[in-house]
Amino acid sequence: MRKKWKCTAAIMLAAAVFCTSVPVSAAQDAGAVEAEENTDGDSGDTNEGTIEETPSAEECDLSYRVHVQTYGWQDWKTDGETAGTNGESKRLEAIQINLENQPYEGGIEYRVHVQTHGWQDWKADGETAGTSGESKRLEAIQIRLTGEMAEHYDVYYRVHIQSYGWLPYVQNGAYAGSEGFSRRLEALELRLVEKNSQESIETGQGYLKNVLYYSGHVQNIGDIAEVQGGNILGVIGQEKRLEAFSMCLKGMEGYSEGSIEYTAHVQGDGWQDWKSDGERAGTNGEGKRIEAVKICLKGQIAELYDIYYRAHIQNFGWLDWAKNGEIAGTTAYSYRMEAMQVQLVPKGQAAPGSCAVPYLKKYSNAQLTYSGHVQGIGDVAAVSGGQTLGTVGKSKRLEAFQISLDDSGEGLPKGTVQYQAHVQDIGWQSWKNEGELAGTQNQSKRIEAIAVRLSGEISSYYDIYYRVQAEDFGWLGWAKNGEKAGTTSLSLRVEAIQVVLVGKYDDKKAFQTGQAFYDTYRYQNPSQYLQIRHVQKTLTGGDYNLSSGYMGLKVWYVQQKLGLSGRRAIMDSTTINAVKQFQKSHGLTANGVVDLATWKAMGYSESAWKNLGAYASPLKTNPASTRQDCIEAMISTAYEYLGNPYIIGASGDPNHGLDCSGLVMQALYASGIDPAPVSPIRHSQPGYEYECRNLWALPMKHVAYSERQRGDLIFYKNSSGTIIHVAIYLGNDQVIESWPDKVVVWPVKNSHRSLIAGVARPFV
């Protein structure tokens, strides 16, 4: 029942004057109340009268105070004031709420949800709710009025919580704050409002409840226990794939309605069908990695929360947050998802972190394209990443090029590609943006070197590799990310380029192919002598027929087939007659000339037909090689033939025999010198048995025999002065040479040959 309020005579007089305008019924009610009050005997002062009033909410005092981390108890706050802190990241640890001068019977009760303790018992009328000296955060609160106060008043309250700030007002015992999110209360405000008053306070979802749970299956570990939203599912730092997971919403009764749906992108399978409410996404017992996920909420719960999630990916680590059905993870990388984290976030609140790159899709070669302009050909259509722009083996300069990157697809890291060219007579041009032309048009100027780089987000996930086909060099090594590729100061043209995007964590072995840029040879002969070209020599024309007078390896193989081993490897009359007999017996034209048909009838391959007589040793030097490097490359190659048989007119690989000229040719090829017009192919032809004479005639520096050095060529003559032999000088009066019947290391002079025609120095 209502409490009665005593008034002084002055107040009564004022009331009497006021009551002259009050209807009779009201005056009668007042008199009845007065009579009732007099019977209570609450006052001994007979000079005072009493009346009953209906007090307003302002006369009822609502006060509260909080205990704040490091600060302790704050001062008391009253209706609508903020208790706690804002922007200081301080937790509330306890609260007291008091109600005084209430016009009706009843009071106020409250309880709090405390870190690790959960919900405490209800407290009332100034009692402490929370903890003291335990450093435990308050996470949620309920406040309610009791008795007649609850019938005539509403209590409104809202809380400021970690990460989310102020939540909407709730009222009359509703939950405010959060549960299951491990978020501290930082401040709160309380309001007491009379029912049916004109004052209106908007309420909303002021309570966050973590109803999200998920579990999974991890490689070599098996099923992992269920975790609550916001926690990590999976393992980090153990290189184990997440193979399956399931999700559900718990504790929804009386809170909200709805469901959760999810799907996984699985190794070899792609995107699976959507799963929901505890169904398993992924695979079981198949050893397949999950690579990406999509998750969304359905129903009323989706109106309250956004669902955010992120993936921990092999090599990349944590990617950024996706939400509400977006993709999180990677595709086309073949990278495993190792862990995931999922979190409910109230609508309108900030994401738990960056959402910039939640999903990465690997670039395909088709998304990097480049086109150009080639000498004598003109504009060349665009090619895709990794393909060759320009020409190879046609001695044509690349004069201009442009590169484009299509980053428009979902999940592709955004960015641009920039490039520049070093041009004949101009030097390095300024950097060009994608689509712009680097180089020149209609000026017949060669590009000599290039550089390419990425900018923007893509540069965090990719390297850009590129290489050039350079005049004399052939394909140089790969450069990357703005490094120079090609040559300068050597007046050598770029003939072709290749450009490719490579993931930061992809295998780079294929791109570790040597130096990409040279501005000078480390060592070069003076211009009047044979020039060193650090380029792998390639010979063509080895598919020649064997007729009278031909020599070399192919003849040697024919003689082996015909039972003529031991003869000099020359197409002499005996060999030709044997060939005729073979051809006749095999239904071939019996002309004694070995062509491809005859060769294959002997059981030999077409590949051997073309290559046996057209071999050039692998290059062992490069533009960084010193003079001594070149000499040692020549000598070490010669040693690869040590002990092989002497075969006249032959110059093949180290699995076969060869003669003195053939040995020197292969040694020179390996050290960067092309002794053209001397070659293995010409050496096999009639009249070129003594290529040693033609080697002597090449532009090499001739020195006195007394000045001989390691790496020199020692030429021998017969008694008539004609050059008949060549050997490679090793030093200490030793040479390596092919002399009938094998490759040997001998003294520079011996009983077999001692007449020195002269000394030539390939490396001056």
Secondary structure by P-SEA (a helix, b strand, c coil): cbbbbbbcaaaaaaaaaaaccccaaaaaaaaaaaaaaaaacccccccbbbbbbbcccccbbbbbccccccccccccccccccccccccccccccbbbbbcccccccccccccccccccccccccccccccccccccccccccccccccccccbbbbbccccccccccccccccccccccccccccccbbbbbbcccccbbbbbcccccccccccccccccccccccccccccccccccccccccccccccccccccccccccccccccccccccccccccccccccccccccccccccccccccbbbbbccccccccccbbbccccccccccccccccbbbbbbbcccccccccccccbbbbbccccbbbbbccccccccccccccccccccccccccccbbbbbbcccccccccccccccccccccccccccccccccccccccccccccccccccccccbbbbbcccccccccccccccccccccccccccccbbbbbbbcccccccccccccccccccccccccccbbbbcccccccccccccccccccaaaaaaaaaaccccccccccaaaaaaaaaaaaaacccccccccaaaaaaaccccccccccccccccccccccccaaaaaaaaaaaaaccccccccccccccccccccaaaaaaaaaaaacccccccccccccccccccaaaaaaaccccccccccccccbbbbbbcccccccbbbbbccccbbbbbcccccccccccccccccccbbbbccc
